[in-house]
Amino acid sequence: MFEEAALAAFDLAFSVNGTRVRRSLGASWDTPFEAVDPVRDFSWRKDGHGFAGWYYSSTMRDHVGYESWLERIG
């Protein structure tokens, strides 16, 4: 099936507690990506063009970083 092939065709790489993990997209459904380690620091400047910051997520019960308004409302 097309859906199964697409899920196996893409790999995700992320870090959990300092350990790099690489899995297929289909094997990553149970991964809460809001809780994995950030790949890089969030960076913004007061006079910059971006709209980065942190918001409190009641679902995560923690602050979640975003680098653009689109990520924040997504």
Buried (B, 14 or more C-beta within 10 A) or exposed (E): EEEEEEBEEEEBEBEEEEEEEEBEEBEBEEBEEEEBEEEEEEEEEEEEEEEBBEEEEEEEEEEBBBBEEEEBEE
